[in-house]
Structures are given as C-alpha cells and as structure tokens.
Amino acid sequence: MDALQRANEIRSRRAQLKRDLKAGRASIHNLLLDPPAWVETAKVFDMLLAVPKYGRVKANKILTTCRISPSKTIGGLSQRQRDELISSLRR
C-alpha cells in the first residue's frame, strides 16, 4: 500500500510539473540541470512534449541530434547528453 501511495503521489507531481511547463511557470532547463528525485524516472521525451512549441516531431529531432534515445529517463542522462540537450533547447 505504501508503494501504491508513493506512486500516486509521484504521478500527480509529474502531472502538475507538466502543467507548469505548459504554462511557463517551470523551466525545462532548470529541470534538466537539477532534477528532483521524483522526476528522475520520467522520460525526457514526455517532458519535452509538455514544453510549449514542442511536439512529437521537434522533440524526436532534438533527441536524435543529441544522440539520446526517446526512452531515456531524465535521471539516466549522462552529463554530455544533459549539456547537449540544454544547449539545443536554448537555440
């Protein structure tokens, strides 16, 4: 029951984070630089989709350019991948 409760809390926090990204209240750059523990298992692709002006095609293009798999989690990014992704998003 504790695991279920923790999973539900993480899901609701991620949903709120996606809404904040969509509304511009949260920054994808800050999220990638210093991710909270509850977002480290989220997929980078899913977080990119929550950012305004980023759809499936643009998100896939950026991930391909940075040599990142669409199934990669935020916590699983190497420092090189993290830096490349942030610089690509700033362009």
C-alpha positions as CSV (number, residue, x, y, z in Angstrom):
1,M,0.0,0.0,0.0
2,D,2.9,2.4,0.7
3,A,4.3,1.8,-2.8
4,L,0.9,2.5,-4.4
5,Q,0.5,5.7,-2.4
6,R,4.1,6.8,-3.3
7,A,3.5,6.0,-7.0
8,N,0.2,8.0,-7.0
9,E,2.0,11.0,-5.4
10,I,4.8,10.9,-8.0
11,R,2.2,10.7,-10.8
12,S,0.3,13.7,-9.5
13,R,3.5,15.7,-9.0
14,R,4.6,14.9,-12.6
15,A,1.2,15.9,-13.9
16,Q,1.5,19.2,-12.1
17,L,5.0,19.7,-13.4
18,K,3.8,19.1,-17.0
19,R,1.0,21.7,-16.4
20,D,3.6,24.1,-15.1
21,L,5.9,23.5,-18.1
22,K,3.0,24.1,-20.4
23,A,2.0,27.3,-18.7
24,G,5.6,28.6,-18.5
25,R,5.8,28.5,-14.7
26,A,8.6,25.9,-14.8
27,S,11.7,25.8,-16.9
28,I,12.8,22.7,-18.8
29,H,16.4,24.0,-18.4
30,N,16.3,24.0,-14.6
31,L,14.5,20.7,-14.6
32,L,17.3,19.1,-16.7
33,L,20.1,20.7,-14.7
34,D,18.9,19.8,-11.3
35,P,16.0,17.3,-11.4
36,P,14.1,16.5,-8.2
37,A,14.3,12.8,-7.2
38,W,10.6,12.2,-8.1
39,V,11.2,13.2,-11.7
40,E,14.4,11.3,-12.4
41,T,12.4,8.2,-13.7
42,A,10.3,10.3,-16.1
43,K,11.1,10.0,-19.8
44,V,12.9,13.0,-21.4
45,F,10.6,12.7,-24.4
46,D,7.5,13.1,-22.3
47,M,8.8,16.2,-20.5
48,L,9.8,17.8,-23.9
49,L,6.2,17.2,-25.1
50,A,4.9,19.3,-22.2
51,V,7.0,22.3,-23.3
52,P,5.1,24.8,-25.5
53,K,6.0,24.7,-29.2
54,Y,7.5,21.2,-28.9
55,G,5.5,18.4,-30.5
56,R,6.5,14.8,-31.3
57,V,8.5,15.7,-34.5
58,K,10.5,18.5,-32.9
59,A,11.2,16.5,-29.7
60,N,12.3,13.5,-31.7
61,K,14.5,15.7,-33.9
62,I,16.3,17.3,-30.8
63,L,16.8,13.9,-29.2
64,T,18.2,12.4,-32.4
65,T,20.6,15.4,-32.8
66,C,21.8,15.0,-29.2
67,R,22.1,11.2,-29.7
68,I,19.5,10.4,-26.9
69,S,17.1,7.5,-27.1
70,P,13.4,8.6,-26.8
71,S,13.1,6.0,-24.0
72,K,15.9,7.6,-21.9
73,T,14.9,8.9,-18.4
74,I,15.9,12.2,-17.0
75,G,18.0,10.5,-14.3
76,G,19.7,8.3,-16.9
77,L,21.1,11.2,-18.9
78,S,24.9,11.5,-18.9
79,Q,26.4,14.9,-18.3
80,R,27.3,15.2,-22.1
81,Q,23.7,14.4,-23.1
82,R,22.3,16.8,-20.5
83,D,24.6,19.6,-21.7
84,E,23.9,19.0,-25.4
85,L,20.2,18.8,-24.8
86,I,20.1,22.1,-22.8
87,S,22.2,23.9,-25.5
88,S,19.9,22.6,-28.2
89,L,16.8,23.8,-26.3
90,R,18.3,27.3,-25.9
91,R,18.6,27.8,-29.7
